[in-house]
Amino acid sequence: MSDRQDPPRLPLPFYDRPWRGEERLVARALWDWHRTLWSAGRAPGRRQIDWERVAAEVQEGRPVEGLPSAVYRAAREACRTAHLPQDLLAEQVRALDHLKPPVRFDDVAGLRAFVETFTGAHARLLARLAGATGRWQEPLIHDLAFGFFLVGRLAALPDDLRRDALFIPLRELERRQVTLADLRDAPPTPAVQRLLWQYAIRAREALAAGRPLIDELDRRFQREGRRCWIGALEVLDVIERHRFDVWNHPPSLSRIRRWRIRWQARFGRTVFGR
């Protein structure tokens, strides 16, 4: 087993850019809420919290325990200011029971349901802020959210395993005859590489399915959407180049890759030098 390393820090889509003025404050408040929930759901000291009860309190706009009041107030105010549905704040809280270790999902459908409730609700808030308010756009939003989530969890797989959290469906492990012990070892065996390759394929498929949403956004949001989308594919490319050894090679984007992402986002081309 390789020495412990912090999980890679990947960019947060639509955190600072391309918002203007008050929009930026709203986006940051929504992101702070989402990240706070992610940390709270995984914190060892909060395993006894009844997140369903907390979600009901958030739904009703009442004070809550177990979450920073300043972050909660800012998220509520952000929704009020931008006319966003506050129930999507509560929906994210309801998903936190699934983050209590051991985190396991039997199949892709179960994993996808969790992501749609947690990451998808957050993505819908950001999408509405960017003008994507149509119901027909929600499946595309969920596809993008699922794709981004899978990329993030693949990049942070060693850290997740240390937390007894597995975001790879158990049936996929059974199909590939891979055990948890196999996953915890580095470098990855050929069987683990095949498992993670399939995981990366699923991430690419989700990102491709959600890609049309970006073209439906206002022009200033399109470029940022392309930057995030291409960036996720570049992260997958880095992981694949290292044969899925995220234990010894935590994925990071070089200066050249970051420049290429900006260039491709601006001119609308996606070219990977392989």
C-alpha positions as CSV (number, residue, x, y, z in Angstrom):
1,M,0.0,0.0,0.0
2,S,1.3,3.4,-0.9
3,D,1.8,6.2,1.7
4,R,-1.3,8.2,2.5
5,Q,-1.9,11.2,0.2
6,D,-4.5,13.9,0.3
7,P,-7.2,13.5,-2.4
8,P,-6.6,15.6,-5.5
9,R,-8.4,19.0,-5.5
10,L,-10.3,19.3,-8.7
11,P,-11.9,22.6,-9.8
12,L,-15.5,23.3,-8.7
13,P,-17.7,23.8,-11.8
14,F,-19.4,27.2,-11.8
15,Y,-18.0,28.4,-8.5
16,D,-16.5,31.8,-9.4
17,R,-17.0,31.9,-13.2
18,P,-18.8,33.3,-15.2
19,W,-21.1,34.8,-12.6
20,R,-21.4,38.5,-12.2
21,G,-22.0,40.5,-9.0
22,E,-24.7,39.0,-6.8
23,E,-24.9,35.9,-8.9
24,R,-21.3,35.0,-7.8
25,L,-22.4,35.4,-4.1
26,V,-25.4,33.1,-4.7
27,A,-23.2,30.5,-6.5
28,R,-20.7,30.5,-3.7
29,A,-23.3,30.1,-1.0
30,L,-24.8,27.1,-2.9
31,W,-21.4,25.5,-3.3
32,D,-20.6,26.2,0.4
33,W,-23.8,24.5,1.4
34,H,-23.1,21.5,-0.8
35,R,-19.5,21.0,0.4
36,T,-20.5,21.5,4.0
37,L,-23.1,18.7,3.6
38,W,-20.6,16.4,2.0
39,S,-18.1,16.9,4.9
40,A,-20.9,16.6,7.5
41,G,-22.2,13.4,6.0
42,R,-18.8,11.8,6.0
43,A,-17.7,13.1,9.5
44,P,-17.3,10.2,12.0
45,G,-18.7,12.3,14.8
46,R,-22.0,12.9,13.0
47,R,-23.1,9.3,12.3
48,Q,-25.9,9.4,14.8
49,I,-27.6,12.5,13.2
50,D,-31.1,11.9,11.8
51,W,-30.6,13.5,8.5
52,E,-34.2,13.0,7.5
53,R,-35.3,15.1,10.5
54,V,-32.7,17.8,9.6
55,A,-34.0,17.8,6.0
56,A,-37.5,18.4,7.2
57,E,-36.2,21.3,9.3
58,V,-34.5,22.8,6.2
59,Q,-37.6,22.2,4.2
60,E,-39.6,24.3,6.7
61,G,-36.9,26.9,7.1
62,R,-36.4,26.2,10.8
63,P,-33.1,26.3,12.6
64,V,-31.0,23.1,12.3
65,E,-28.5,21.4,14.5
66,G,-25.3,19.7,13.2
67,L,-24.7,22.2,10.4
68,P,-23.0,25.6,10.5
69,S,-25.8,28.2,10.9
70,A,-23.9,30.8,8.8
71,V,-23.7,28.5,5.9
72,Y,-27.3,27.5,6.3
73,R,-28.5,31.1,6.4
74,A,-26.4,32.1,3.4
75,A,-27.8,29.2,1.3
76,R,-31.4,30.1,2.2
77,E,-30.8,33.7,1.5
78,A,-29.2,32.8,-1.8
79,C,-32.3,30.8,-2.8
80,R,-34.6,33.7,-1.8
81,T,-32.6,36.3,-3.6
82,A,-32.3,34.3,-6.8
83,H,-35.8,32.8,-6.6
84,L,-34.5,29.3,-6.4
85,P,-36.5,26.4,-4.9
86,Q,-35.3,25.9,-1.3
87,D,-36.6,22.4,-1.3
88,L,-33.5,21.5,-3.3
89,L,-31.4,22.4,-0.3
90,A,-33.4,19.9,1.8
91,E,-33.2,17.3,-0.9
92,Q,-29.4,17.3,-0.6
93,V,-29.6,16.7,3.2
94,R,-31.9,13.7,2.7
95,A,-29.1,12.0,0.8
96,L,-26.6,12.2,3.7
97,D,-27.8,9.0,5.3
98,H,-26.2,7.2,2.4
99,L,-22.8,8.7,3.3
100,K,-22.7,7.0,6.7
101,P,-20.0,4.3,6.5
102,P,-19.8,1.8,5.3
103,V,-20.9,3.4,2.0
104,R,-22.0,0.8,-0.5
105,F,-24.3,0.6,-3.5
106,D,-25.6,-2.6,-4.9
107,D,-25.9,-1.5,-8.5
108,V,-25.7,1.5,-10.9
109,A,-29.3,2.4,-10.3
110,G,-28.8,2.8,-6.6
111,L,-25.6,4.9,-7.1
112,R,-27.4,7.0,-9.7
113,A,-30.4,7.6,-7.4
114,F,-28.0,8.8,-4.7
115,V,-26.2,11.1,-7.0
116,E,-29.4,12.6,-8.4
117,T,-30.6,13.4,-4.9
118,F,-27.4,14.9,-3.7
119,T,-25.2,16.2,-6.5
120,G,-28.2,16.5,-8.9
121,A,-30.2,18.7,-6.6
122,H,-27.1,21.0,-6.3
123,A,-26.6,21.0,-10.0
124,R,-30.2,21.9,-10.6
125,L,-29.8,25.0,-8.4
126,L,-26.7,26.1,-10.3
127,A,-28.4,25.4,-13.7
128,R,-31.4,27.4,-12.7
129,L,-29.2,30.3,-11.7
130,A,-27.6,30.0,-15.2
131,G,-31.1,30.1,-16.8
132,A,-31.7,26.4,-17.4
133,T,-35.2,26.3,-15.9
134,G,-37.0,23.9,-18.3
135,R,-38.2,20.5,-17.0
136,W,-36.9,18.9,-20.3
137,Q,-33.4,20.0,-19.2
138,E,-33.4,18.2,-15.9
139,P,-32.3,14.8,-17.4
140,L,-29.3,16.6,-19.0
141,I,-28.5,18.3,-15.7
142,H,-28.5,14.9,-13.9
143,D,-26.4,13.3,-16.6
144,L,-23.7,16.0,-16.2
145,A,-23.9,15.8,-12.4
146,F,-23.5,12.0,-12.6
147,G,-20.5,12.3,-14.9
148,F,-18.7,14.9,-12.8
149,F,-19.4,12.9,-9.7
150,L,-17.9,9.8,-11.1
151,V,-14.8,11.6,-12.3
152,G,-14.3,13.1,-8.8
153,R,-14.8,9.7,-7.0
154,L,-12.4,7.9,-9.4
155,A,-9.8,10.6,-8.7
156,A,-10.3,10.3,-5.0
157,L,-10.7,6.5,-4.8
158,P,-7.9,5.9,-2.3
159,D,-9.2,8.5,0.1
160,D,-12.8,7.2,-0.2
161,L,-11.6,3.6,0.6
162,R,-9.8,4.8,3.7
163,R,-13.2,6.3,4.8
164,D,-14.9,2.9,4.1
165,A,-16.8,4.5,1.2
166,L,-17.1,2.8,-2.1
167,F,-18.9,4.5,-5.0
168,I,-18.4,1.6,-7.4
169,P,-21.4,-0.7,-7.4
170,L,-20.8,-4.0,-5.7
171,R,-22.2,-5.9,-8.7
172,E,-19.5,-4.4,-10.8
173,L,-16.9,-5.8,-8.4
174,E,-18.5,-9.2,-8.5
175,R,-18.7,-9.2,-12.3
176,R,-14.9,-8.4,-12.5
177,Q,-14.1,-10.7,-9.6
178,V,-12.5,-7.8,-7.7
179,T,-12.5,-7.6,-3.9
180,L,-12.3,-4.6,-1.6
181,A,-8.8,-5.9,-0.6
182,D,-7.8,-5.8,-4.3
183,L,-9.0,-2.2,-4.5
184,R,-7.1,-1.1,-1.5
185,D,-3.8,-2.4,-2.9
186,A,-1.5,-0.5,-5.2
187,P,-0.5,-0.7,-7.9
188,P,-3.8,-1.9,-9.3
189,T,-4.0,-5.4,-10.7
190,P,-5.2,-6.0,-14.3
191,A,-8.7,-6.9,-12.9
192,V,-8.8,-3.6,-11.0
193,Q,-7.7,-1.7,-14.1
194,R,-10.5,-3.3,-16.1
195,L,-13.0,-2.4,-13.4
196,L,-11.8,1.2,-13.3
197,W,-11.7,1.4,-17.0
198,Q,-15.4,0.5,-17.1
199,Y,-16.1,3.1,-14.4
200,A,-14.3,5.8,-16.6
201,I,-16.4,4.7,-19.6
202,R,-19.6,5.2,-17.6
203,A,-18.3,8.7,-16.6
204,R,-17.6,9.6,-20.2
205,E,-21.0,8.3,-21.3
206,A,-22.8,10.4,-18.7
207,L,-20.8,13.5,-19.7
208,A,-21.6,12.9,-23.3
209,A,-25.3,12.5,-22.6
210,G,-25.5,15.8,-20.7
211,R,-23.3,17.7,-23.2
212,P,-26.3,19.2,-25.2
213,L,-27.3,21.2,-22.1
214,I,-24.2,23.4,-22.4
215,D,-25.3,24.6,-25.9
216,E,-28.6,25.7,-24.5
217,L,-27.1,28.1,-22.0
218,D,-26.4,31.8,-22.5
219,R,-23.1,32.4,-24.3
220,R,-21.2,33.4,-21.3
221,F,-22.1,30.2,-19.5
222,Q,-21.4,28.1,-22.5
223,R,-17.6,28.7,-22.4
224,E,-17.4,27.9,-18.7
225,G,-19.6,24.8,-19.3
226,R,-17.2,23.6,-22.0
227,R,-14.2,24.3,-19.8
228,C,-15.6,22.2,-17.0
229,W,-16.7,19.4,-19.4
230,I,-13.4,19.3,-21.2
231,G,-11.5,19.5,-17.9
232,A,-13.3,16.4,-16.6
233,L,-12.4,14.5,-19.8
234,E,-8.8,15.6,-19.3
235,V,-8.7,14.3,-15.8
236,L,-9.9,10.9,-17.1
237,D,-7.2,11.0,-19.7
238,V,-4.6,11.6,-17.1
239,I,-5.9,8.7,-15.0
240,E,-5.9,6.4,-18.0
241,R,-2.4,7.4,-19.0
242,H,-1.2,6.1,-15.6
243,R,-3.1,2.9,-16.0
244,F,-5.7,3.9,-13.4
245,D,-3.0,3.9,-10.6
246,V,-4.6,6.8,-8.7
247,W,-2.8,5.5,-5.6
248,N,0.7,6.4,-6.7
249,H,-0.3,9.0,-9.3
250,P,-3.1,11.3,-8.0
251,P,-4.4,13.0,-11.1
252,S,-3.5,16.6,-11.6
253,L,-3.6,18.8,-14.7
254,S,-0.4,20.3,-16.0
255,R,0.0,23.9,-17.1
256,I,-0.1,22.7,-20.7
257,R,-3.3,20.7,-20.2
258,R,-5.0,23.7,-18.4
259,W,-4.0,25.9,-21.3
260,R,-5.4,23.4,-23.8
261,I,-8.7,23.2,-21.8
262,R,-9.1,27.0,-22.0
263,W,-8.2,27.0,-25.7
264,Q,-10.7,24.2,-26.5
265,A,-13.4,25.8,-24.4
266,R,-12.9,29.1,-26.3
267,F,-12.8,27.7,-29.8
268,G,-15.1,24.7,-29.3
269,R,-12.8,21.9,-30.2
270,T,-11.9,18.8,-28.2
271,V,-8.6,17.3,-29.1
272,F,-6.6,14.9,-26.9
273,G,-3.1,14.2,-27.8
274,R,-2.7,10.5,-27.2
